[in-house]
Structure formats: C-alpha cells, structure tokens
C-alpha cells in the first residue's frame, strides 16, 4: 500500500511551493502573509510530491492547519486522510492538545471531509472572506464566512 510521508520544508525553500498553496487558497496576498509562518511539509505519496501543508501555532498547546493543497490528479485517493493521521501523530508527540482548521462556508467537500477525519465545528468567523480582493465562489455559493473546526488530539482514534 502506498503511504504518505511529510517532508519538512525550510524557510529558504517555501517560495518554491507557493503555487501549490494557491490550490487551496486563491488569494496570493493571503498566502504571502502566512508563507513563512509555522511549519511547512511537502506531501509525498510513494516518493512523489503531490502537495503541501502548512501548520501554525496560535498557542503553545494548539496547532492550526493553515493550508493543505493536493494536486488535483491525486485528490480522492485517501492522501488527505493519511496527511491528517501523520499530522495528528506529529503534533500530539510535540505536546499539542488541539488542532484547528477553517474552511469557507462554500467549501462543501471540505466541510464534509474535516468532519470525516474527526473535527467538530466550533466557530463561525462571519465575513472572513469579504476582505479578499476578489470574491470567491464555490458550488454556486459565495465564500463569506470561515467555518472553524477543532480536533482533540488527546483522544486520537483510528481514521478509516
């Protein structure tokens, strides 16, 4: 079975993955704001780079997934779930108690996916995407609000 490996990306090489980050966040301005924050990993699947993920740390005990981008040809193959399994292990071992992730109200597939891997809705940041320079539409819905999810890392269970 093919498996995911998360390879750390140093500060000096992050710009090389800028276009990957834009797959998940359409605002170049927003990506530039967090590109050098936190920890970035290349998502390798069977030795092939298929995406990137970036985590930030709002508190000493909390990690937030800021971006996860998987190349379209590799979506739907279980890679995203494997990324979370690995990330849960990494950050639990570093003493993190919770993981946060946010997605647009219009990102129907993401809303379902995050719940499938064990996240629970905890907050809605109204009008979060209104500050983006160009309106974003998905599934015929304008992205306006950020839906925040949380996962308790102290009780990680197997993800199917």
Backbone torsions as a table, in degrees:
resi	resn	phi	psi	omega
1	UNK	NA	135.3	177.4
2	UNK	-71.6	146.2	179.8
3	UNK	-135.5	162.0	-178.4
4	UNK	-91.2	138.1	171.3
5	UNK	-124.6	132.7	176.7
6	UNK	-99.9	114.0	-179.1
7	UNK	-102.7	121.7	-178.9
8	UNK	-60.1	145.1	177.6
9	UNK	-115.5	122.1	177.4
10	UNK	-70.5	160.8	-178.8
11	UNK	-52.1	-42.6	-174.0
12	UNK	-68.3	-17.2	-177.2
13	UNK	-108.1	-1.2	-174.9
14	UNK	-62.6	-36.3	-178.4
15	UNK	-59.8	-26.4	178.7
16	UNK	-64.3	-20.3	-177.0
17	UNK	-107.5	12.3	-178.4
18	UNK	-55.1	-46.2	-178.7
19	UNK	-64.2	-32.7	175.6
20	UNK	-61.9	-46.5	-178.2
21	UNK	-60.6	-32.0	179.2
22	UNK	-69.0	-16.5	175.4
23	UNK	-64.8	-28.9	-176.9
24	UNK	-108.6	-15.4	-178.9
25	UNK	-139.2	107.6	-171.9
26	UNK	-72.7	-10.7	-177.1
27	UNK	-94.2	110.7	176.7
28	UNK	-59.0	-38.3	-179.8
29	UNK	-61.9	-44.2	179.9
30	UNK	-64.1	-44.2	-179.6
31	UNK	-62.4	-41.9	179.3
32	UNK	-60.5	-30.8	-179.5
33	UNK	-68.3	-32.4	-176.6
34	UNK	-115.0	1.7	-175.5
35	UNK	-52.5	-38.7	-176.3
36	UNK	-103.6	14.0	176.8
37	UNK	-90.9	156.6	169.8
38	UNK	58.4	-144.4	-177.2
39	UNK	-122.1	132.3	178.7
40	UNK	-114.5	144.6	177.3
41	UNK	-132.8	142.9	166.9
42	UNK	-84.7	134.1	177.0
43	UNK	-90.1	112.6	178.8
44	UNK	-108.6	132.1	179.5
45	UNK	-122.6	114.4	-176.1
46	UNK	55.7	38.4	177.9
47	UNK	82.3	-0.9	-178.3
48	UNK	-104.5	129.5	174.9
49	UNK	-69.0	121.1	-177.0
50	UNK	-121.8	2.0	179.9
51	UNK	169.6	-173.1	177.6
52	UNK	-140.9	161.0	173.3
53	UNK	-144.3	147.5	-177.6
54	UNK	-135.6	131.2	-178.6
55	UNK	-119.3	141.1	174.5
56	UNK	-120.6	172.4	-173.3
57	UNK	-129.2	91.0	-179.8
58	UNK	-63.3	-31.5	176.0
59	UNK	-140.9	175.0	179.8
60	UNK	-67.0	-20.1	-177.0
61	UNK	-116.1	10.0	-175.4
62	UNK	-132.2	134.7	175.8
63	UNK	-117.2	142.5	179.1
64	UNK	-123.3	128.6	172.4
65	UNK	-74.1	115.3	-178.9
66	UNK	-91.7	-32.6	-177.8
67	UNK	-158.3	136.3	168.0
68	UNK	-137.5	123.3	-177.4
69	UNK	-132.5	124.4	177.8
70	UNK	-120.8	133.1	179.6
71	UNK	-55.4	138.1	-171.6
72	UNK	-52.1	-40.9	-178.5
73	UNK	-61.6	-18.7	-176.7
74	UNK	-107.5	0.3	179.2
75	UNK	-72.6	150.5	177.6
76	UNK	80.6	9.1	-177.7
77	UNK	-107.7	9.6	178.7
78	UNK	92.6	-0.4	-179.0
79	UNK	-63.3	-44.4	-179.6
80	UNK	-57.3	-44.4	177.9
81	UNK	-61.4	-42.6	179.5
82	UNK	-64.7	-36.7	177.2
83	UNK	-58.9	-45.2	-179.8
84	UNK	-66.8	-39.7	177.3
85	UNK	-57.2	-46.7	179.4
86	UNK	-65.5	-44.9	-178.9
87	UNK	-63.8	-41.0	177.5
88	UNK	-58.1	-44.0	-179.9
89	UNK	-64.9	-48.0	-178.1
90	UNK	-57.1	-51.9	-172.5
91	UNK	-79.7	-27.2	172.1
92	UNK	-65.4	-40.9	179.9
93	UNK	-67.6	-21.5	177.4
94	UNK	-90.0	6.3	175.8
95	UNK	88.8	10.8	178.7
96	UNK	-75.2	137.9	-178.9
97	UNK	-93.5	-32.1	-175.8
98	UNK	-140.0	151.5	171.5
99	UNK	-119.7	135.5	177.5
100	UNK	-110.8	152.9	171.2
101	UNK	-153.6	146.5	177.8
102	UNK	-128.5	150.6	176.3
103	UNK	-148.3	161.5	-178.3
104	UNK	-70.4	150.3	176.2
105	UNK	-58.5	-23.5	-177.5
106	UNK	-89.5	-7.2	-176.8
107	UNK	-88.2	74.2	-173.2
108	UNK	-56.7	-46.4	-178.9
109	UNK	-62.9	-40.3	179.1
110	UNK	-66.4	-40.3	178.9
111	UNK	-57.7	-42.3	178.8
112	UNK	-70.8	-45.9	-176.4
113	UNK	-58.2	-49.4	-177.2
114	UNK	-60.9	-35.1	177.3
115	UNK	-71.2	-35.4	178.4
116	UNK	-63.3	-32.0	180.0
117	UNK	-93.8	13.0	169.3
118	UNK	102.6	6.4	177.5
119	UNK	-82.7	152.4	176.1
120	UNK	-121.0	141.0	177.3
121	UNK	-65.8	134.7	-179.1
122	UNK	-129.8	-17.9	-174.8
123	UNK	-164.5	152.8	170.7
124	UNK	-122.6	123.0	176.4
125	UNK	-95.8	96.9	-176.1
126	UNK	-63.6	139.4	175.7
127	UNK	62.9	18.8	-179.3
128	UNK	-55.0	-42.3	-174.7
129	UNK	-87.7	-2.2	176.2
130	UNK	-64.9	-25.2	-178.9
131	UNK	-77.7	-12.1	178.4
132	UNK	-66.8	140.2	-174.8
133	UNK	-63.7	-30.1	179.1
134	UNK	-124.0	129.2	178.1
135	UNK	-58.6	143.3	179.3
136	UNK	-109.7	132.6	176.4
137	UNK	-122.8	133.6	174.8
138	UNK	-137.2	138.6	177.6
139	UNK	54.6	29.7	-179.5
140	UNK	74.1	12.5	-177.3
141	UNK	-119.4	134.8	176.1
142	UNK	-77.0	133.5	175.1
143	UNK	-74.2	113.0	178.2
144	UNK	-121.3	-45.9	-173.8
145	UNK	-108.0	147.9	174.4
146	UNK	-97.7	123.0	176.2
147	UNK	-95.9	120.3	-177.5
148	UNK	-98.8	138.5	178.9
149	UNK	-122.0	156.4	-179.7
150	UNK	-138.1	143.5	176.5
151	UNK	-127.6	127.2	175.7
152	UNK	-78.7	114.6	-177.3
153	UNK	-81.1	-9.1	-179.0
154	UNK	-77.5	-15.2	-178.5
155	UNK	-128.5	53.1	-179.3
156	UNK	-68.9	130.3	176.9
157	UNK	-115.6	165.2	178.2
158	UNK	-62.3	136.8	177.3
159	UNK	-104.3	125.3	-179.6
160	UNK	-81.9	NA	NA
